[in-house]
């Protein structure tokens, strides 16, 4: 699975490639995931995902959670943790 994981101002988010579109999920600390309540447009390229998510969540930035970083990139197996 082509999945990218991010820490966006403290929110753990996974974005997967699915048939020319992106699917976004919130990641829980217990390893569970739920569908995100936002859409990543299909024309956003892989290298722009972190910037797109940071722009989307910029109001959630705090002095304690002031970074938007990519945690992983590329292919992950279904059993691989974050």
C-alpha positions in Angstrom: 0.0 0.0 0.0 1.3 3.4 -0.9 0.8 5.3 2.4 2.3 8.5 3.8 2.1 9.4 7.5 2.3 12.9 9.0 2.3 14.7 12.3 0.5 17.9 11.5 0.6 20.2 14.6 0.0 17.2 16.8 -2.6 15.4 14.7 -1.4 12.0 13.3 -2.7 11.7 9.7 -2.2 9.0 7.1 -2.8 9.6 3.4 -3.1 6.7 1.0 -3.1 6.7 -2.8 -6.2 5.0 -4.2 -7.0 4.9 -7.9 -5.9 8.4 -8.9 -7.2 10.0 -5.7 -6.1 10.4 -2.0 -7.8 9.0 1.0 -7.0 10.6 4.4 -7.3 9.0 7.8 -6.8 10.1 11.4 -4.4 7.7 13.3 -5.1 6.9 16.9 -2.4 6.1 19.4 -3.9 2.6 19.7 -3.2 1.8 16.1 -6.7 2.3 14.9 -7.7 4.7 12.1 -10.8 6.5 11.1 -11.7 8.4 7.9 -10.7 12.1 8.0 -13.3 14.8 7.7 -11.5 16.5 4.9 -10.6 15.7 1.3 -7.2 15.9 -0.4 -7.6 16.8 -4.0 -6.3 14.3 -6.5 -4.1 16.9 -8.2 -2.0 17.3 -5.1 1.3 15.5 -5.8 3.2 13.4 -3.2 5.8 16.0 -2.5 3.1 18.6 -1.7 1.1 16.5 0.8 2.7 17.8 4.0 2.4 21.4 2.9 -1.2 20.9 1.9 -2.1 19.4 5.3 -0.2 22.1 7.1 -2.2 24.8 5.2 -5.4 22.9 6.0 -4.5 22.7 9.7 -2.6 25.9 10.3 -5.1 27.1 12.9 -4.3 24.1 15.1 -0.6 25.2 15.4 0.4 26.1 19.0 3.8 26.9 20.5 3.9 23.3 21.8 2.8 21.7 18.4 4.3 24.1 15.9 5.6 21.5 13.3 4.1 19.8 10.3 6.4 16.8 9.4 6.2 13.7 7.3 6.8 10.6 9.4 7.0 8.0 6.6 6.8 7.8 2.9 6.3 5.2 0.3 5.2 1.6 0.7 4.1 0.2 4.0 3.0 -3.3 4.8 -0.4 -3.8 6.4 1.3 -4.8 9.7 3.8 -2.0 9.9 3.3 0.5 12.7 4.0 4.2 12.8 
